[in-house]
Amino acid sequence: MVKRLAVHIGEFKKDTLMAPASVILEVILEVLLPVLMASVIDRGVEAGDMNYVVKMGGLMLIVAMLSLLAGTMSGIFAARASMGFGRNLRKAMYDNIQDFAFRNIDRFSTAGLVTRMTTDVTNVQNAFQMIIRMFVRAPIMMISALFMCITISPRLSLIFLAALVFLGCMMAFIITRAFPIFDEMFKGYDRLNASVQENLTGIRVVKAYVREDHEKEKFRGATKNLKDLSVHAERLVVMNQPVMQFTVYTCIMLVSWFGAKLIVVNQTMTTGQLMSLFTYTMQILMSLMMISMIFVMTTMARSSAERIVEVLDEKSALQDPKGTVLTEVEDGSICFDHVSFSYSDDKEKCVLRDISLTIRAGETIGIIGGTGSSKSTLVQLIPRLYDVLDGSVIVGGHNVKEYRIETLRNAVSMVLQKNVLFSGTILENLRWGDKEATEEQCRHACELAQAHEFIEKMPDGYHTYIEQGGTNVSGGQKQRLCIARALLKKPRILILDDSTSAVDTKTDSLIRKAFAEEIPDTTKLIIAQRISSVQDADRILVLDQGAVVGFGTHEELLKDNDIYRDIYELQQKGADFDE
């Protein structure tokens, strides 16, 4: 896991090396200070040699300033390295997520991916900064100070060795019990983010149904669960503080007691040596405290690191073919050859069963069916948003798995059931279809999609800013902008997934007329609830519970297909009632 994360240090390797190097210099200088202080006391103060005191005092000041400078530089290097490491981790995760199939995203959940890219990366980033500074500083400081203590008094040094054994046992106890709780705590963050995301996405529905209290209660439950897990983890972690304080005070009392005896009774230690020993004692104990903090931080970061590596190592369920790949879709012909599909790869739970049909290039195909008949699922197999369980989907005379995914999807334009616009101007949104499109080309696409008229009435025309999610345009306007965006792609295949449901029948008719006149060679698949939207199609596909129950012209289906005829008659009665 460490190697997997370390590769993302990238261009910040120099800072990563300079930070501990500066820390080592800082520690060496700090360890020298007590030696100089002992010399000042023993050879200067007690001997009454003020010249020696001034000379050594100046040297101590220089050493202290150099130590401060080294510490400052180590902080700068460590901050630069950790922030850069965090940036690279987020970028690597985001880049990998962009290649995920829907199945991969469903596995982690949107909220879980957001938590990994924010909270988890921050934890790992902070731990990394602590490792390249404190994790270097603490052991070196402890070993250096312990060596100096042994040099001064080997017998007193045994106190610190006993303290090390005691603290090691206590830290092992805390860490082994805290890690599983931290792991569960981060899953709690996932649930909390999911609750917030769902509420904000559907805030209009929440307010329309006056369900604010219900949402508050759901959020309260998620926060309570997270709070309980955090408290449970902290109960273990806070044990570290009293254990450290007990060890520190015990060591100080023992050193004071035995050190005084060595000076007064045995006269084997000087006052300056005892003073320097106290300083080294504090350095050792502070190092131990830092080490314990590092273990707590890395325990928390370990859970986050494992979650990050899961995303980095996740391979898309959809892969480009190996060896020779097709780089162009010749035409918009489509063939479903005994296709079955299940979201769970379970043949017993197939939502599409044994679909076989052939669509010629340039045809306009209407798709009709009840709710849950898998109309949207069927068309999502064409650009390989999902892969079939059995059978094959053939586009342009070749199996879709023989194309590069980018090549295939560039040949297919989809206007989805849920129309999505991004924050930016209308032109910027349109150019998702073709980033090189001129304003004139965008205008022409909008004329075909019957969007030009309402755009011209906006304050800034095509330069009008669209709010996030397209909240400042109506549902029908959003649909027409999405259709115009799809047309700019100049696709071989155009899929409209119930994407004219929010426009009136006259506008719907004008859009279909524009398709027939402007893109006759493009294969058009139109999913619709209204038969009036597809009755002029070359052929109409009728789906029922994931199976094809009819495929023919409007007249043929009226004559031979009971399901289609029932839908038509029901809608005709509704139309007569409206009149």
C-alpha positions in Angstrom: 0.0 0.0 0.0 2.8 2.4 0.9 4.5 1.8 -2.5 1.2 2.3 -4.3 0.8 5.7 -2.7 4.4 6.7 -2.8 4.5 6.8 -6.6 2.2 9.9 -6.4 4.8 12.0 -4.7 5.9 12.7 -8.2 7.6 16.0 -8.8 7.8 16.7 -5.0 10.5 14.1 -4.3 13.1 16.9 -3.8 10.9 18.6 -1.1 10.2 15.2 0.4 13.9 14.6 0.8 14.9 18.1 1.9 12.3 18.1 4.7 13.8 15.3 6.7 17.4 16.5 5.8 16.5 19.9 7.4 15.0 18.1 10.4 18.2 16.1 11.0 20.3 19.3 10.9 17.8 20.9 13.3 18.0 17.9 15.7 21.8 17.8 15.7 22.0 21.5 16.6 19.4 21.1 19.3 21.3 18.2 20.9 24.5 20.3 20.9 22.8 23.1 23.0 22.7 21.2 26.4 26.4 20.2 26.0 27.3 23.9 25.5 25.0 24.9 28.4 26.7 22.3 30.7 30.1 23.7 29.7 28.9 27.3 30.5 27.8 26.3 34.0 30.8 24.1 34.9 33.6 26.0 33.3 32.2 29.5 33.2 29.6 30.2 36.0 31.1 28.0 38.7 34.7 29.0 37.8 33.7 32.7 37.6 35.1 33.1 34.0 32.7 35.6 32.5 34.7 35.8 29.2 34.1 32.1 28.7 30.4 32.6 29.5 30.1 35.4 26.9 32.0 33.4 24.3 30.0 30.2 24.8 26.7 32.2 25.1 27.3 33.7 21.7 28.0 30.3 20.2 24.8 29.0 21.8 22.9 31.9 20.2 24.3 31.1 16.8 23.5 27.3 17.2 20.0 28.2 18.3 19.4 30.5 15.3 20.7 27.9 12.9 18.4 25.3 14.5 15.5 27.7 14.1 16.3 28.3 10.5 16.6 24.5 9.8 13.2 24.0 11.5 11.6 26.7 9.4 13.0 25.3 6.2 11.9 21.8 7.1 8.3 23.1 7.7 8.3 24.8 4.3 9.6 21.7 2.5 7.2 19.4 4.3 4.2 21.7 3.6 5.1 21.9 -0.1 5.6 18.1 -0.3 2.4 17.1 1.5 0.2 19.6 -0.3 1.6 18.4 -3.6 1.2 14.8 -2.6 -2.4 15.4 -1.8 -3.0 17.2 -5.1 -1.5 14.3 -7.0 -3.6 11.8 -5.1 -6.8 13.6 -5.9 -5.8 14.0 -9.5 -4.9 10.3 -9.8 -8.2 9.3 -8.2 -10.3 11.7 -10.3 -8.6 10.6 -13.5 -9.3 6.9 -12.7 -12.9 7.7 -11.8 -13.4 9.3 -15.2 -12.7 5.9 -16.8 -15.0 4.1 -14.5 -18.0 2.3 -15.9 -21.4 2.9 -14.2 -20.9 -0.4 -12.5 -17.7 0.8 -10.8 -19.3 4.0 -9.6 -22.3 2.0 -8.2 -19.9 -0.1 -6.2 -18.4 2.8 -4.3 -21.4 5.2 -4.4 -21.0 8.9 -5.3 -20.9 10.0 -1.7 -18.2 7.4 -0.9 -16.0 8.7 -3.8 -16.5 12.3 -2.6 -15.4 11.3 0.9 -12.3 9.5 -0.4 -11.3 12.5 -2.5 -11.8 15.0 0.4 -11.6 13.7 4.0 -9.5 10.6 3.3 -6.9 12.5 1.1 -6.6 15.2 3.8 -5.9 12.5 6.5 -3.2 10.9 4.4 -1.8 14.3 3.4 -1.5 15.3 7.1 0.0 12.0 8.1 2.6 12.3 5.2 3.6 15.7 6.5 4.0 14.4 10.0 6.0 11.4 8.8 8.6 13.4 6.8 9.1 15.8 9.8 8.0 14.3 13.1 8.6 10.7 12.2 12.2 11.6 11.3 12.7 14.1 14.1 11.4 12.1 17.0 13.4 8.9 16.6 16.7 10.8 15.8 16.1 13.2 18.7 15.3 10.3 21.1 18.4 8.2 20.0 20.7 11.2 20.1 19.5 12.4 23.5 19.6 8.9 24.8 23.2 8.5 23.6 24.2 11.7 25.4 22.4 10.6 28.5 24.3 7.3 28.4 27.6 9.3 27.9 26.8 11.4 31.0 25.3 8.6 33.2 24.7 5.0 32.0 22.9 4.1 35.2 20.3 6.9 34.9 19.8 6.0 31.3 18.1 2.7 32.3 15.1 4.8 33.4 14.5 5.8 29.8 14.9 2.3 28.5 12.2 1.1 31.0 10.0 4.0 29.8 10.4 3.0 26.2 9.3 -0.6 26.9 6.2 0.6 28.9 5.1 3.1 26.2 5.6 0.5 23.4 3.2 -1.9 25.1 0.6 0.8 25.7 0.7 2.1 22.1 0.3 -1.4 20.7 -2.8 -1.9 22.9 -4.3 1.4 21.8 -3.6 1.1 18.1 -4.8 -2.5 17.6 -8.2 -1.6 19.1 -8.6 1.9 17.5 -7.9 0.9 13.9 -11.2 -1.1 13.2 -13.2 1.8 14.8 -11.5 4.4 12.5 -12.3 2.2 9.5 -16.0 2.1 10.5 -15.9 5.9 11.2 -15.0 6.7 7.6 -17.9 4.6 6.4 -20.0 6.8 8.6 -18.6 9.8 6.7 -19.8 8.1 3.5 -23.3 7.8 4.9 -23.4 11.4 6.1 -22.2 12.7 2.7 -24.8 10.5 1.0 -27.6 12.0 3.1 -26.4 15.6 2.4 -26.0 15.0 -1.3 -29.4 13.4 -1.7 -31.1 16.2 0.2 -29.5 19.0 -1.8 -30.1 17.3 -5.1 -33.7 16.8 -4.4 -34.4 19.9 -2.3 -37.3 21.0 -4.5 -39.0 17.7 -3.9 -38.4 17.9 -0.2 -40.0 21.3 0.0 -42.8 20.4 -2.3 -43.8 17.5 -0.1 -43.0 19.4 3.1 -40.6 16.7 4.2 -38.0 18.9 5.9 -38.6 17.3 9.3 -38.1 13.8 7.9 -34.8 14.9 6.2 -33.7 16.5 9.4 -34.3 13.3 11.3 -32.5 11.3 8.7 -29.5 13.6 8.9 -29.6 13.6 12.7 -29.4 9.8 12.6 -26.3 9.9 10.3 -24.6 12.5 12.5 -25.4 10.6 15.7 -23.9 7.4 14.2 -20.8 9.3 13.2 -20.5 11.0 16.6 -20.9 7.7 18.5 -18.1 6.1 16.4 -15.9 9.1 16.8 -16.4 9.1 20.6 -15.6 5.4 20.8 -12.4 5.9 18.9 -11.4 8.9 20.9 -11.9 7.1 24.2 -9.1 4.8 23.2 -6.9 7.5 21.6 -7.1 9.9 24.7 -5.6 7.2 26.8 -2.4 8.1 25.1 -2.2 11.5 26.9 -2.4 10.4 30.5 0.0 7.5 29.8 2.5 9.9 28.3 2.1 12.4 31.2 2.5 9.6 33.8 5.7 8.4 32.0 7.1 12.0 31.7 6.6 12.9 35.4 7.8 9.6 36.6 11.0 9.9 34.6 11.6 13.5 35.8 11.1 12.5 39.5 13.5 9.5 39.1 16.2 11.5 37.3 15.9 14.3 39.9 16.1 11.9 42.8 19.0 9.7 41.6 20.8 12.7 39.9 20.8 14.6 43.2 22.3 11.6 45.0 25.0 11.3 42.4 26.0 15.0 42.9 25.7 15.3 46.7 26.5 11.8 47.9 28.7 10.2 45.3 30.0 13.4 43.7 30.2 11.6 40.4 28.2 14.2 38.4 28.6 17.9 38.0 25.8 20.5 38.3 26.1 21.3 34.6 25.8 17.6 33.7 22.7 17.3 35.7 21.2 20.4 34.0 22.0 19.0 30.6 20.6 15.6 31.7 17.3 17.3 32.5 17.3 18.9 29.0 18.0 15.6 27.4 15.3 14.0 29.6 12.7 16.5 28.2 14.0 15.9 24.7 13.6 12.1 25.1 10.1 12.4 26.6 8.9 14.9 24.0 10.2 12.6 21.3 8.2 9.8 22.9 5.1 12.0 22.9 5.6 12.8 19.2 6.0 9.2 18.4 2.8 8.3 20.1 1.0 11.1 18.3 2.4 9.8 15.0 1.1 6.4 15.7 -2.4 7.7 16.4 -2.3 9.8 13.2 -1.0 7.0 11.1 -3.6 4.6 12.5 -6.3 7.0 11.4 -4.6 7.6 8.0 -4.2 3.9 7.4 -7.9 3.5 7.1 -8.0 6.4 4.7 -5.1 5.1 2.7 -6.7 1.8 2.2 -9.9 3.5 0.9 -7.8 5.6 -1.5 -5.9 2.6 -2.8 -9.2 0.8 -3.5 -10.2 3.6 -5.9 -6.7 3.8 -7.5 -6.6 0.1 -8.0 -10.1 -0.2 -9.3 -10.2 -1.2 -12.9 -13.0 -0.1 -15.1 -15.5 -2.9 -15.9 -15.2 -1.7 -19.5 -11.9 -2.0 -21.2 -10.6 -1.2 -24.7 -9.9 -4.3 -26.8 -6.3 -5.6 -26.9 -4.5 -5.8 -30.2 -6.1 -4.4 -33.3 -8.9 -1.9 -32.6 -11.3 -0.1 -34.8 -10.8 3.7 -34.9 -13.9 4.6 -37.0 -17.6 3.7 -37.0 -18.5 3.4 -40.7 -22.3 3.8 -40.4 -25.1 3.9 -37.9 -26.4 0.4 -38.5 -27.3 -1.5 -35.2 -27.8 -5.2 -34.6 -28.8 -6.8 -31.3 -27.9 -10.5 -31.5 -29.6 -12.6 -28.7 -28.7 -9.9 -26.1 -29.4 -10.5 -22.4 -28.4 -8.1 -19.7 -28.4 -8.0 -15.9 -27.1 -5.2 -13.6 -25.8 -7.8 -11.1 -24.4 -10.3 -13.6 -27.0 -12.8 -12.4 -28.8 -14.6 -15.2 -31.8 -15.1 -13.0 -32.2 -11.3 -12.7 -31.9 -10.3 -16.4 -33.7 -7.0 -17.2 -33.3 -7.7 -20.9 -33.8 -11.2 -22.3 -32.8 -12.6 -25.7 -33.2 -9.3 -27.7 -32.6 -9.8 -31.4 -33.3 -7.0 -33.9 -31.6 -5.2 -36.8 -31.7 -1.5 -37.5 -30.5 0.0 -40.8 -28.3 3.1 -41.0 -30.3 6.2 -41.2 -33.6 4.7 -39.9 -35.7 6.4 -37.3 -36.8 3.9 -34.7 -39.3 4.7 -32.0 -39.2 2.7 -28.7 -42.4 2.3 -26.7 -43.0 0.4 -23.5 -44.3 0.6 -20.0 -42.4 1.8 -16.9 -39.7 -0.8 -16.1 -39.6 -2.4 -19.6 -35.8 -1.5 -19.8 -36.1 0.9 -22.7 -33.2 3.1 -21.4 -31.1 0.0 -20.5 -31.4 -1.2 -24.1 -30.0 2.0 -25.7 -27.3 2.3 -23.1 -25.7 -0.9 -24.4 -25.1 0.8 -27.8 -22.3 3.2 -26.6 -21.1 0.5 -24.1 -22.2 2.3 -21.0 -22.7 -1.3 -19.9 -21.6 -4.6 -21.4 -24.1 -7.3 -22.3 -24.3 -10.5 -20.2 -25.0 -12.7 -23.2 -25.1 -12.1 -27.0 -23.6 -9.2 -28.8 -24.3 -5.6 -29.9 -23.1 -4.8 -33.4 -22.7 -1.2 -34.6 -21.5 -0.3 -38.1 -21.0 -4.0 -38.9 -18.7 -4.7 -35.9 -19.1 -5.8 -32.3 -19.0 -2.8 -30.0 -16.2 -4.5 -28.1 -13.9 -4.2 -31.1 -13.9 -0.4 -31.0 -12.0 1.9 -28.8 -14.6 3.1 -26.2 -13.8 6.7 -27.1 -14.3 6.0 -30.9 -17.6 4.3 -30.3 -19.0 7.0 -28.0 -17.9 9.8 -30.3 -20.1 8.2 -32.9 -23.1 8.1 -30.6 -25.0 11.1 -29.1 -27.3 10.6 -26.2 -29.8 12.9 -24.8 -30.6 11.3 -21.5 -33.8 11.1 -19.5 -32.3 13.4 -16.9 -31.0 16.4 -18.8 -27.8 17.8 -17.4 -26.3 21.3 -18.0 -23.1 22.5 -16.4 -22.4 25.9 -14.9 -21.1 28.2 -17.7 -22.5 30.0 -20.7 -25.0 28.5 -23.1 -22.2 28.4 -25.7 -19.9 26.6 -23.3 -22.6 24.0 -22.7 -23.3 23.6 -26.4 -19.6 23.0 -27.2 -19.6 19.9 -25.1 -20.9 18.4 -28.4 -18.0 19.9 -30.4 -15.4 22.0 -28.6 -14.3 23.6 -31.9 -17.8 24.6 -33.0 -18.3 28.2 -34.1 -21.0 30.4 -32.7 -22.8 30.1 -36.1 -22.7 26.3 -35.9 -24.1 26.4 -32.4 -26.8 28.8 -33.5 -27.8 26.4 -36.4 -28.0 23.4 -34.0 -30.2 25.4 -31.7 -32.5 26.3 -34.6 -32.9 22.6 -35.4 -33.6 21.9 -31.7 -36.1 24.8 -31.5 -34.0 26.5 -28.9 -32.8 29.5 -30.8 -35.9 31.6 -30.2 -35.9 31.5 -26.4 -32.1 31.9 -26.3 -32.3 35.2 -28.2 -34.8 36.5 -25.7 -32.3 35.9 -22.8 -30.4 38.9 -21.5 -27.0 37.9 -23.0 -28.2 35.6 -25.7 -25.8 32.7 -26.3 -23.5 34.2 -23.7 -26.1 33.9 -20.9 -24.7 32.1 -17.9 -26.3 28.8 -16.9 -26.4 28.1 -13.2 -25.2 24.8 -11.8 -27.7 22.1 -12.9 -29.5 24.5 -15.2 -31.7 25.9 -12.5 -32.3 29.2 -14.3 -33.9 27.5 -17.4 -37.1 25.5 -17.6 -37.3 21.8 -18.2 -38.3 22.2 -21.8 -35.6 24.7 -22.5 -33.0 22.4 -20.8 -34.2 19.5 -23.0 -33.8 21.5 -26.2 -30.3 22.8 -25.3 -29.3 19.2 -24.6 -30.7 18.1 -28.0 -28.7 21.0 -29.7 -25.6 19.9 -27.9 -26.0 16.3 -29.2 -26.6 17.5 -32.7 -23.3 19.4 -32.7 -21.5 16.1 -32.3 -22.6 15.1 -35.8 -23.2 11.5 -34.7 -23.7 8.3 -36.6 -26.4 7.4 -34.0 -28.6 9.8 -32.1 -30.5 8.5 -29.0 -33.3 10.5 -27.5 -34.3 9.0 -24.2 -37.7 10.5 -23.5 -36.0 13.8 -24.1 -39.0 15.8 -25.5 -41.4 15.0 -22.7 -41.2 18.6 -21.4 -42.0 20.2 -24.8 -45.4 20.7 -26.4 -46.5 18.5 -29.3 -45.9 21.3 -31.9 -42.3 21.8 -30.8 -41.8 18.0 -30.7 -43.1 17.8 -34.2 -40.8 20.5 -35.5 -37.8 18.8 -33.8 -38.6 15.5 -35.5 -39.1 17.3 -38.9 -35.6 19.0 -38.5 -34.1 15.6 -37.8 -35.6 14.1 -40.9 -34.4 16.9 -43.1 -31.0 17.8 -41.6 -29.5 14.4 -40.5 -31.1 11.8 -42.8 -28.1 9.5 -42.6 -28.0 9.5 -38.8 -29.7 6.6 -37.1 -32.2 8.0 -34.7 -33.6 6.1 -31.7 -36.4 7.9 -29.9 -37.7 6.6 -26.6 -41.1 8.2 -25.9 -44.2 7.9 -23.7 -46.4 9.5 -26.4 -47.1 7.4 -29.4 -47.6 10.7 -31.3 -43.9 11.3 -30.9 -42.9 8.1 -32.7 -45.8 7.1 -35.0 -44.1 8.7 -38.0 -40.9 6.7 -37.3 -39.7 4.1 -39.9 -40.4 1.4 -37.4 -41.4 1.2 -33.7 -40.0 -1.2 -31.1 -42.4 -2.3 -28.4 -40.8 -3.6 -25.2 -42.5 -5.4 -22.3 -40.7 -6.6 -19.2 -37.3 -6.6 -21.0 -38.5 -8.5 -24.0 -39.4 -7.5 -27.6 -43.1 -7.9 -28.1 -43.5 -5.9 -31.3 -41.4 -4.3 -34.1 -42.9 -2.7 -37.1 -44.6 0.4 -38.5 -47.3 2.2 -36.7 -50.0 0.7 -38.9 -48.6 -2.8 -38.6 -48.5 -2.6 -34.8 -52.0 -1.2 -34.6 -53.2 -4.2 -36.6 -51.1 -7.0 -35.0 -49.9 -5.9 -31.5 -52.3 -5.8 -28.6 -50.0 -3.9 -26.2 -49.3 -1.2 -28.7 -53.0 -0.9 -29.7 -54.0 -0.6 -26.0 -51.5 2.2 -25.4 -52.6 4.0 -28.5 -56.3 3.8 -27.7 -55.7 4.9 -24.1 -53.8 7.9 -25.3 -56.4 8.8 -27.9 -59.1 8.8 -25.3 -56.9 11.1 -23.1 -56.4 13.4 -26.1 -60.2 13.5 -26.8 -60.9 14.2 -23.1 -58.4 17.1 -23.1 -60.1 18.6 -26.2 
